[in-house]
Amino acid sequence: MSEEKALNFIEQIIEEDLKNGFPKEKLRFRFPPEPNGYLHVGHASAICLNFGLGIDYQAPVNLRFDDTNPAKEEQEFVDAIKRDVSWLGFQWAEERYASDYFQQLYDWAVEFIKKDKAYVDSQSSEDMAKQKGTPTQIGTNSPFRNRSIEENLDLFSRMKNGELPEGTHVLRAKIDMASTNMLMRDPIMYRILHKHHHRTGNDWCIYPMYDWAHGESDYVEGISHSLCTLEFLPHRELYDWFLDQIYPESSSGSNNLTKVRPKQREFARRNLSHTVVSKRKLMQLVQEGHVTAWDDPRMSTISGMRRRGFTPTAIRNFANTIGIAKRTNLIDVSLLEFCVREDLNKITPRVMAVLNPVKLVITNYPDGQEEWLEAENNPEEEVMTYRKVPFSKELYIEREDFQEEAHKKFFRLTLGTEVRLKNAYIIKGESVIKDSEGNIIEIHASYDVDSKSGSGTEASQRKVKGTIHWVSIPHAMEAEIRVYDRLFTHENPDGNKEVDFKEYINPNSLEIIKGYLEPSLKTAKVEDRFQFQRLGYFCVDKDSTREKMVFNKTVGLRDTWAKVEAKE
C-alpha cells in the first residue's frame, strides 16, 4: 500500500491487521450485490472501494451474487451487474453465488440442530413478531423453542423436500430472546419458498436468510474483510455468532475451506442529491412508467449514467473524491457532474451543432459555392488533429446568438456589428426578414472575403469581440436531441417519510428537440461522446438508427443549477 495519501479508516483497519501479523497474501475482498435490480451510484462507491483495495493490496476481489431470494431475483439483473462492474474498469477474480453454497449451508444448519443451536418454529409471522419484544422490552421464548432435536431434524428435512407449504415453518437460530440487540433474538435462518431459482431451478424449497448466508459465504471464499454499509452494523454481532459456531472446523476434503476468519466492517452510505438510490424506489419508477427503463438517462443507475454519457473515469473520480466515511450524508449531484465535465473536457471531440436554429444568409457569398474548412477536434489533445466542415451561403446559427438591438455587453451578432463564424469568416449583420407576427425568420449578413480563419491574411487576424458556431444548411444532419434535467425537484426526495418521494418528480426532466449537426457526426456510434461547442456535452443514444440519430445531453459546459439554487 503506498503511503503518499492519507489512509481512510478501512485502510487503517487493514494496515493494523497486517501489522499484527495477518499475511498479506491472505487478503481477499468481495462485492456482494443482490441481483434484484440494476446497480446505482451508491453501489459505484462500494465497487470502487472493494476493487480499489484489491488493486492497492494486489489482492483478489470476488463478485458474489447474493441470490438467496428467488422471488425477486432475475438473470437479467445478474447480466446487468456484470456489465456495469466491467464497464467501470474492474475485473473480479472469481464469479461466485450464494447459491453455490446452498448444500454446505444446509449441512451446517443440520449440525446447528444437532447441537441444539437451531429449531423449527411453527408460529405465524404475526405471533413471532409479538414474541420478539421491542428494543426496550425483552422477547419471550417461542412455544416451539424446546422441540426435540429429532423432531427438528424431521421437520427441517420435510421443509427442504417441499412437503410443507410456504409460511408454515421457519428454522431459527437458538441464541437469546433477552438480547439487547433485537437481531440476536433467535433470528430466522431459513424460510420455505416454493419458487423457481434462476440458477438452482426447483432443487430447493427452502432458502437461507441473508444474515445466515453472508458470513458463511465469506468464510467459504476466504474473504478477509467483508465491507458493508452502515445499516449492517447491528448485524455484525450475528455475523460473528454464526461464524463462532462453524469456526474453526476441520476441512471436509472436497470443500477445502480456507482458514481465514472474515471480519465485517461498515462504512456509510453516500446519498446523491436530486435522485433516489433505493433499488425498491428505482424499481417503482420503472414499473410505474415515470422513466422508460432501468437505463433511462435520468436514473441514478450505472447503466443510466452510462447511457447519459458519463464516463467510467468520471464515476471512479467521483467515488474517490467523496471517499468513505462513518456517517451517512447527502452529496450534491453537482460534484458528480463536475467530475463528468472535467473528464469529458479532456477526451471529447469538439463539433458544431445548432439546437435552436435561425437561418443566416451570407448575401455576398457566391450562390451554389461550398468550401470545406479545417476545424480542430480537441484543443486539449497533445497532438492536434483536424477535420473538415462544409461552409455555404446559407447557415443555421443559434437564435440567441442574434439580437436586432443589443446592449453593450452583447458580443454576438447584431445589425451593423461584426462577429467571427467559428473556423470560418468574419461576418457583419445587415438586415432581417420577419414573419407576420414579427418573429425573425432570416438574418442577412455580408462576409469579409479575406478573413478566413487560419489563412494568415491581415483580415483573418483582425480582432472581433465575439465568435459563434454555425452549421451549413445544405449539409446539416437533422437529429433528435434529448435534453435532461434533474429527475426530482427536491434535493432529498425521499428524506421526508411523510411525503411520497414521487411527489417531487420533475415534470420537465426531459425535453425533446430537433437539432442540426455538422455532417461529420453521421458516422458516430452508440455511446460516442462529443462536445457541441458552446452548448454542452452530448452522447449518441442506443435508440439511434441510420435514418435518425438520437443524442442525449450529458451535462452543460457550466453548472447552471448552482445559480438557480442560489437565487431560490
Beta strands, then each sheet from edge to edge (+ up, - down):
strand 1: 29-31
strand 2: 61-65
strand 3: 95-97
strand 4: 118-121
strand 5: 170-173
strand 6: 188-192
strand 7: 206-208
strand 8: 225-229
strand 9: 263-267
strand 10: 270-272
strand 11: 329-331
strand 12: 350-351
strand 13: 353-354
strand 14: 357-362
strand 15: 370-376
strand 16: 386-392
strand 17: 394-398
strand 18: 402-403
strand 19: 413-414
strand 20: 418-421
strand 21: 426-434
strand 22: 440-447
strand 23: 467-468
strand 24: 471-472
strand 25: 477-484
strand 26: 510-517
strand 27: 529-532
strand 28: 536-540
strand 29: 549-555
sheet 1: 1+ 2+ 3+
sheet 2: 4+ 5- 6+ 7-
sheet 3: 8+ 9+
sheet 4: 10+ 11+
sheet 5: 12+ 27+ 28- 29+ 25+ 26- 13+
sheet 6: 23+ 20+ 21- 22+ 14+ 17- 24+
sheet 7: 15+ 16-
sheet 8: 18+ 19+
end
